[in-house]
């Protein structure tokens, strides 16, 4: 009971920090001390508990390195014109009747390429919502399509930090996971696309000049060479080149393109790598600023301290009673059903994908094999987090789009995917 009490106390701290609008980092630090105190009460020595925490942190050391590379690559893809090229030519595929579907498609593709849902929401998502407002298209529909697209792409990207985290905590192969994730999402993608196409059939729009994309034409050299860093990511990923090497090659190439095609100086490139990309054009800067190592420090800290919990959880038995309840749910429903329920509760408590992933893995690691659990977490936690209004996964993208939470009702893919896989798990259990 003491373990359950510690978990609920931590949940209370998270909820309080949410309502008081205090950074989740402070809640996570408080949680660390709560779990250390639990370990001390249970008779563990402080030195032993700190070693447990360190073991959990070391499990994600590769992800923390990748975070730094992601900060660099997202800044340099902005500086090199890679993102501008994708947005500029992608935005030309505009037809009001298929615009909601196109928003889903374009956000999926960009998120797949750059491996960040939040970065895609702040770039392609902002472009799509701006065009929607210009054409008087229902912005809630479009924002829902943005949410669906950014998490579809992020979930299936070899650059995705969430996919890397799931692979790390479950001790599975990232590329094998990506194959299975795609297989389990084919039907939800088709259903989601069909719904967005149907929504667009009776849209009433107005014709205005879409000047926003000309910002890219005026401020970037949109030479086709600028797309190479993104294409290279896809090619090297297909060839199963290690993620860190793949990203490093793309970073170097992006820097060269920024230097010779966008007339950036070496000094500027170094600044972008550290602090993120900025542009002198205020309007363009609003759309394109971002990236850089500094931008990844907060999420690195969140993942780092959340991961330290896993070492404590694993060796103190704090989650033992809760795991027994989950095992019982698994027997009464399905293994996937138990993971789904755990994921909903974890996402509601954790407020971020990282901690929710770690909690769900810790609680469900005895009810199914690691490979199966990795895919189940991808089909629940990573997606469901985007439907929790107080979660970073939903709050940040919608804040970037300046749209109300009701947009989540139209994030069709985020509910179709877990529902479809739950139905499949029932069918398999009954066979």
Secondary structure, 3 states (H helix, E strand, C coil): CHHHHHHHHHHHHHHHHHHCCCCHHHHHHHHHHHHHHHHHHCCCCHHHHHHHHHHHHHCCHHHHHHHHHHHHHHHHHHHHCHHHHHHHHHCCCCCHHHHHHHHHHHHHHHHHHHCCHHHHHHHHHHHHHHHHHHCCCCHHHHHHHHHHHHHHHHHCCCCCHHHHHHHHHHCCCHHHHHHHHHHHHHHHHHHHHHHHHHHHHCCCCCCCCCHHHHHHHHHCCCCHHHHHHHHHHHHHHHCCCCHHHHHHHHHHHHHHHHHHHCCCCHHHHHHHHHHCECCCCHHHHHHHCECCHHHHHHHHHHHHHHHHHHHHHHHHCCCHHHHHHHHHHHHHCCHHHHHHHHHHHHHHHHCCHHHHHHHHHHHHCCCCCHHHHHHHHHCCHHHHHHHCCCCHHHHHHHHHHCCCHHHHHHCHHHHHHHHHHHHHHHHHHHC
